Amino acid sequence: MKITVDIPVIETGDLVLRGYRDSDFEAFAAFGRSPRASYVGGPHTRWDSWRAFMAGIGHWALRGYGMWMIEHRDSRQVAGRVGMILNDGWNEPELGWHIYDGFEGKGLACQAALAARDHAARHFGLDGVISYIDASNTRSLRLAERLGAQYERDGTVVGTPCQVWRHPRVAQPTAQPAEA
C-alpha cells in the first residue's frame, strides 16, 4: 500500500517547489554529508539523512505543511529544500532553506523562500514566521535580510544557540464589512 501526501506544487521563474521523490535522496544525502550541513545539525550519516528525508514527508502528513524540494526548472536537478517546519520543542513554525552545492549564489534561495513564505501565509495561515539562524552562517543571515526579516532575539534550537529572525507579514488582513 502506498500512502500519498498532498504537497502543493509552486512554480517560480527558475524553480519548481514540489514534493519528495525517491530520486531526490542522493542529493539530499550529499548535502547532509557536507560541511554546510553543520548549520542544520550535521554533517549526517546516510542513515540520519534517510530519517530526515522521511521526516520531511511525515511533516506534511502530520502538520499539513512542510518543506518542499527545490527543482531547478532548466536542469531538472534538485537544488535544495525550502519551507515551513515546526519540530517538537520549537516555539513556532520556521521558514527554513537549504541550497545544494552548485546552486548557491544565483538568487535561487531568495526566489524559493519568497515563494514558500507567500504560499504558507496565504494557504496555511503561517504569516510573520521566524527563521532560526546560526550566528556564523553569514549567507543565511544576508538572505534573511534580503527577505525583509529582522533580528528579533538570541535563542536556541535543539539546544544550540542561534539567532531568531522575524519575517514580515505577507498576507493582507481580510477587510471587515462596513457596518450598516
C-alpha positions as CSV (number, residue, x, y, z in Angstrom):
1,M,0.0,0.0,0.0
2,K,1.3,3.4,-0.9
3,I,0.1,6.4,1.1
4,T,0.1,9.7,-0.7
5,V,0.7,13.1,0.9
6,D,-0.8,16.2,-0.9
7,I,2.1,18.6,-1.3
8,P,1.2,21.6,-3.4
9,V,3.5,22.5,-6.4
10,I,4.7,26.1,-6.6
11,E,6.4,27.4,-9.7
12,T,8.6,30.4,-10.0
13,G,10.6,31.7,-12.9
14,D,13.6,29.3,-12.3
15,L,12.2,26.8,-9.9
16,V,9.6,24.2,-9.1
17,L,8.9,23.6,-5.4
18,R,7.4,20.2,-5.1
19,G,7.1,17.1,-3.1
20,Y,9.7,14.4,-2.4
21,R,10.8,11.7,-4.9
22,D,13.0,8.7,-4.3
23,S,15.4,10.1,-6.9
24,D,15.9,13.2,-4.7
25,F,17.6,11.3,-1.9
26,E,21.1,11.2,-3.3
27,A,21.3,15.0,-3.5
28,F,19.7,15.2,0.0
29,A,22.3,12.8,1.4
30,A,25.2,14.6,-0.3
31,F,24.1,17.9,1.4
32,G,23.8,16.0,4.7
33,R,27.4,14.8,4.4
34,S,28.8,18.2,3.5
35,P,30.3,20.7,6.0
36,R,27.5,23.1,5.0
37,A,25.1,20.8,6.9
38,S,26.8,21.9,10.1
39,Y,24.2,24.7,10.2
40,V,21.4,22.2,10.4
41,G,22.9,19.7,12.9
42,G,25.2,17.9,10.5
43,P,27.2,16.5,8.9
44,H,24.9,13.5,8.9
45,T,25.4,9.8,8.2
46,R,23.5,8.4,5.3
47,W,21.1,6.7,7.8
48,D,20.5,10.1,9.6
49,S,19.8,11.7,6.2
50,W,17.3,8.9,5.3
51,R,15.5,9.5,8.6
52,A,15.4,13.3,7.9
53,F,14.2,12.7,4.4
54,M,11.4,10.6,5.7
55,A,10.6,13.1,8.4
56,G,10.2,15.8,5.8
57,I,7.4,13.7,4.2
58,G,5.9,13.0,7.5
59,H,5.8,16.6,8.5
60,W,3.5,17.3,5.6
61,A,1.3,14.4,6.6
62,L,1.1,15.4,10.3
63,R,1.1,19.2,10.1
64,G,-0.3,19.9,6.6
65,Y,2.7,21.9,5.6
66,G,6.4,21.4,5.4
67,M,9.5,21.8,3.3
68,W,9.4,21.5,-0.5
69,M,12.1,20.0,-2.6
70,I,13.5,22.7,-4.9
71,E,13.9,21.6,-8.5
72,H,15.8,23.9,-10.9
73,R,13.5,24.2,-13.9
74,D,16.1,24.2,-16.7
75,S,18.4,21.5,-15.5
76,R,15.7,19.4,-13.7
77,Q,18.2,18.9,-10.9
78,V,17.4,19.1,-7.2
79,A,18.7,22.4,-6.0
80,G,17.7,22.2,-2.3
81,R,14.8,22.4,0.1
82,V,12.7,25.3,1.4
83,G,9.6,25.6,3.5
84,M,7.9,25.7,6.9
85,I,8.8,23.4,9.8
86,L,7.6,23.1,13.3
87,N,9.5,20.4,15.1
88,D,8.9,19.1,18.7
89,G,10.1,21.7,21.2
90,W,10.1,24.7,18.8
91,N,8.2,27.8,19.8
92,E,6.6,28.4,16.4
93,P,6.8,27.5,12.7
94,E,10.1,28.4,11.0
95,L,10.9,29.3,7.4
96,G,14.0,27.2,6.5
97,W,16.1,26.7,3.5
98,H,19.0,24.6,2.3
99,I,20.6,25.2,-1.1
100,Y,22.7,22.3,-2.5
101,D,26.2,22.5,-3.9
102,G,26.4,24.2,-7.3
103,F,23.2,26.2,-6.9
104,E,24.5,28.9,-4.4
105,G,25.0,32.5,-5.4
106,K,22.3,32.5,-8.1
107,G,19.4,34.1,-6.1
108,L,17.6,30.7,-6.0
109,A,17.3,30.6,-2.2
110,C,15.7,34.0,-2.2
111,Q,13.3,33.1,-5.0
112,A,12.4,29.8,-3.3
113,A,12.0,31.4,0.2
114,L,9.8,34.2,-1.1
115,A,7.5,31.7,-2.9
116,A,7.3,29.4,0.1
117,R,6.7,32.2,2.5
118,D,4.0,33.7,0.4
119,H,2.2,30.3,-0.1
120,A,2.4,29.5,3.6
121,A,0.9,32.8,4.6
122,R,-1.9,32.7,2.1
123,H,-2.8,29.0,2.2
124,F,-1.6,27.7,5.6
125,G,-2.2,30.8,7.8
126,L,1.6,30.9,8.7
127,D,2.4,34.6,8.4
128,G,5.1,36.6,10.1
129,V,7.1,33.5,10.8
130,I,10.6,33.2,12.1
131,S,13.9,31.7,10.9
132,Y,16.4,30.2,13.3
133,I,19.9,31.1,12.0
134,D,23.3,30.2,13.3
135,A,25.1,33.5,14.0
136,S,28.1,32.3,12.0
137,N,26.0,31.4,8.9
138,T,26.6,34.7,7.1
139,R,25.0,33.6,3.9
140,S,21.7,32.8,5.7
141,L,21.9,36.0,7.7
142,R,22.2,38.0,4.4
143,L,19.4,36.1,2.9
144,A,17.1,36.8,5.9
145,E,17.9,40.5,5.5
146,R,17.2,40.3,1.8
147,L,13.8,38.7,2.6
148,G,13.0,41.6,4.8
149,A,13.4,39.6,8.1
150,Q,14.7,41.4,11.1
151,Y,16.8,40.2,14.0
152,E,14.4,39.6,17.0
153,R,16.5,37.9,19.7
154,D,19.0,35.3,20.6
155,G,17.6,31.9,21.1
156,T,18.3,28.2,21.0
157,V,17.0,25.4,18.7
158,V,17.6,21.8,19.7
159,G,20.0,23.1,22.5
160,T,22.1,25.0,20.0
161,P,22.4,28.8,20.3
162,C,21.0,30.7,17.3
163,Q,19.5,34.0,16.3
164,V,15.8,34.3,15.8
165,W,14.8,36.4,12.7
166,R,11.2,37.6,12.2
167,H,9.8,37.7,8.7
168,P,7.4,40.5,7.6
169,R,3.7,39.6,7.3
170,V,2.8,38.7,3.8
171,A,-1.0,38.2,3.6
172,Q,-3.2,41.3,3.7
173,P,-5.7,41.2,6.5
174,T,-9.2,40.5,5.3
175,A,-11.3,43.7,5.2
176,Q,-14.1,43.8,7.6
177,P,-17.5,44.6,6.1
178,A,-18.8,48.1,6.8
179,E,-21.5,48.2,9.4
180,A,-24.8,49.3,8.1
